[in-house]
Amino acid sequence: MELDLPTFKLKQRKSRANSEPVLSSILRYEKYRRLTLNLIPSENVLSQDVLRALSSEMAGRYAGRPEPYGGSSMFHEIWEECESLACQTFHSRAASASPISGHIAAMMVLDSVAKKGEKILALSSEDGGYKGYTTGYIPDLFGLDFLRLPLRKDGSFRIDLDEAISIARREKPSVVVLGATVFLFPHPVRELAEEVHKSGGCLVYDGSHVLGLIAGGEFQDPLSEGADVLLGSTHKTFFGPQGGIILSNDVELMKVLEQRFLYRFMDNFHLNRVAALCVALKEVKLHGRKYAHAVVRNSRKLGKNLGELGHPVAAKEHGITESHQVLLNFGHGRGEEVRNRLEACGIIVDSRVRLGTNEVSRRGMKERDMEKIASLIDDSLSNRRPPSKIRKDSFSLMTRHKKVCFTLR
Ligand SMILES: Cc1ncc(COP(=O)(O)O)c(C=O)c1O
């Protein structure tokens, strides 16, 4: 499907952006993404304070532990504050803000908890798991055998606990990874941790998608439930800079992990990102509960409305969602067409058609706005109105919610 997108003209200001094509493309992109309604569950909008930290002097600097670089002592104060705030937020004894992405965090953890020839039990990508944990990806780099963690066959996207325990008992994997890319309901951390611990294994919880909900007390609390490690991206429901984080109560394991990362996974870990994460953690400390509550309330409302309008909402008989995501189950291969159709109407989604309410909630939208979003999606998917008319309404909804909420000021 050909995308019918609006063209944007920038205001003629006396700025270098008018003569510099890259800068004007950046401004155009910004304008487009601010006006369109973003429902991609792995993205979020950043506060001015977080953006300020990202564009700070630190963006061009190096630091380390122990410190080989001069000029870094002030950065170390920020780094320590960041990791200490992370420990408070996620109820852990140790934290590492080093990983530059959720994927790198996963690599760092697997590298430290499993050895060549051992087994990893995780969800397959067809079941909504993160592809990185499956055959051909991270396990192959470390010589691990991937075993498929089973889902119940009732469309609930919940793990089949009895079957999972029996696989863990039989195969004795050194690591079980919970958490997912399609993540609608909490996972059975306590039960699987108990089982994997019997054979000396480790329970890793990948909270990339739900980190902001965990921080706000709206999802499960993996470390208190028995996970050995919580890792994740810091930019999906958690509204920080793009990056990763690792948390654990096992201080010795965290020391090993920190010692092993340098030159194996990265050298520079991007100081500006750590500073921006510190700012975001402060925002979460102040507003995390309210934000997370709004996200989940909004996703439940959006899912309910779309279901009532006859759209293929997954897990409808199982409560639809307890997270930020609503999954629309279109038949094989239709995702891209749906994505394009919605984009022509000013609504941005991914080809899996997972709808996330994290960004719109951060823009202050409430349940009544979810009704409006559901009706815009319905108009678009049922071809009820021309895309240009729907797009006008999407832009107008966004214009009324320009402000980024849950900030320090
Ligand atoms: C469950 C899960 N883990 C890890 C990642 C990788 O995160 P990042 O993009 O921060 O590397 C993703 C990406 O979407 C994910 O869904």
The ligand as a Tripos MOL2 file, in Angstrom:
@<TRIPOS>MOLECULE
LIG
   16    16     1     0     0
SMALL
NO_CHARGES

@<TRIPOS>ATOM
      1 C1         11.7850   -8.3390   25.6960 C.3       1 LIG1
      2 C2         12.8450   -7.5290   25.0370 C.ar      1 LIG1
      3 N1         14.1140   -7.6370   25.4650 N.ar      1 LIG1
      4 C3         15.1130   -6.9200   24.9000 C.ar      1 LIG1
      5 C4         14.8740   -6.0690   23.8520 C.ar      1 LIG1
      6 C5         15.9960   -5.2780   23.2530 C.3       1 LIG1
      7 O1         15.9700   -4.0010   23.7660 O.3       1 LIG1
      8 P1         16.8510   -2.8050   23.1490 P.3       1 LIG1
      9 O2         16.1360   -2.3270   21.9580 O.co2     1 LIG1
     10 O3         16.9060   -1.8240   24.2870 O.co2     1 LIG1
     11 O4         18.1960   -3.3700   22.8350 O.co2     1 LIG1
     12 C6         13.5680   -5.9370   23.3480 C.ar      1 LIG1
     13 C7         13.2900   -5.0170   22.2260 C.2       1 LIG1
     14 O5         12.2150   -4.6450   21.9110 O.2       1 LIG1
     15 C8         12.5340   -6.6810   23.9640 C.ar      1 LIG1
     16 O6         11.2630   -6.5950   23.5260 O.3       1 LIG1
@<TRIPOS>BOND
     1     1     2 1
     2     2     3 ar
     3     2    15 ar
     4     3     4 ar
     5     4     5 ar
     6     5     6 1
     7     5    12 ar
     8     6     7 1
     9     7     8 1
    10     8     9 2
    11     8    10 1
    12     8    11 1
    13    12    13 1
    14    12    15 ar
    15    13    14 2
    16    15    16 1
@<TRIPOS>SUBSTRUCTURE
     1 LIG1         1 GROUP 0 **** ****
